Amino acid sequence: MKCGVCKAEMEETTVTYTEDIGQGVIVIRYVPARVCTECGNTWYSGTVAAQLEKMIDFFAASTGSEVSVINYAKSVA
């Protein structure tokens, strides 16, 4: 797959996704993604993006802590 920004190659890897939700920060580790080898642009599949949205909604509503760290692989299993 080619990068939509710079047209370089994308490589499949895992990344750490962070989301500032106002009252805190959610950190999701080991998220499957494609990352451009040149510019670093990150692309998530539709399935992964939908799962990230669900995880953020769930933890934003249920956590009282300022920072939550979640393992993606363990959360979707």
C-alpha positions as CSV (number, residue, x, y, z in Angstrom):
1,M,0.0,0.0,0.0
2,K,1.2,3.5,-0.8
3,C,1.0,6.5,1.5
4,G,-1.8,8.9,0.6
5,V,0.4,11.9,1.6
6,C,3.9,11.2,0.0
7,K,3.3,8.0,-2.0
8,A,6.1,6.1,-0.2
9,E,5.6,2.5,1.1
10,M,3.5,1.8,4.2
11,E,4.6,-0.9,6.6
12,E,2.3,-2.9,8.9
13,T,3.2,-2.5,12.6
14,T,1.6,-1.6,15.9
15,V,1.5,1.9,17.3
16,T,0.4,3.7,20.5
17,Y,-2.7,5.7,20.0
18,T,-3.5,8.6,22.4
19,E,-6.7,10.6,22.8
20,D,-7.3,13.6,25.0
21,I,-10.8,13.4,26.2
22,G,-10.9,16.6,28.2
23,Q,-11.0,15.2,31.7
24,G,-8.1,12.9,31.0
25,V,-6.0,11.0,28.4
26,I,-6.5,7.5,27.1
27,V,-3.5,5.7,25.8
28,I,-4.1,2.6,23.8
29,R,-1.0,0.4,23.2
30,Y,-0.3,-2.2,20.5
31,V,-2.8,-0.9,17.9
32,P,-2.4,-2.5,14.5
33,A,-1.7,0.2,11.8
34,R,0.1,0.9,8.6
35,V,2.8,3.6,9.0
36,C,4.5,5.4,6.1
37,T,8.3,4.7,6.0
38,E,9.0,8.2,4.9
39,C,6.6,10.7,6.4
40,G,5.2,8.7,9.3
41,N,1.5,9.1,8.3
42,T,-0.5,6.5,10.2
43,W,-3.5,4.6,8.7
44,Y,-6.0,2.4,10.6
45,S,-8.3,-0.1,8.9
46,G,-12.0,0.6,9.3
47,T,-12.4,-2.2,11.8
48,V,-9.5,-0.9,14.0
49,A,-10.9,2.7,13.8
50,A,-14.3,1.5,14.8
51,Q,-12.9,-0.5,17.7
52,L,-10.8,2.5,18.9
53,E,-14.0,4.6,18.9
54,K,-15.8,2.0,21.0
55,M,-12.9,1.7,23.4
56,I,-12.6,5.5,23.8
57,D,-16.4,5.9,24.4
58,F,-16.4,3.1,27.0
59,F,-13.3,4.2,29.0
60,A,-14.3,7.9,28.8
61,A,-17.6,7.1,30.4
62,S,-16.3,4.6,33.0
63,T,-12.9,5.8,34.2
64,G,-12.3,8.4,36.9
65,S,-8.6,8.5,36.4
66,E,-6.7,11.2,34.6
67,V,-4.7,8.7,32.5
68,S,-5.9,5.3,31.3
69,V,-3.5,2.9,29.6
70,I,-5.2,0.1,27.6
71,N,-3.7,-2.9,25.7
72,Y,-5.6,-3.0,22.4
73,A,-5.0,-6.7,21.8
74,K,-6.3,-7.8,25.2
75,S,-9.3,-5.4,25.0
76,V,-10.6,-6.7,21.7
77,A,-10.0,-10.4,22.4
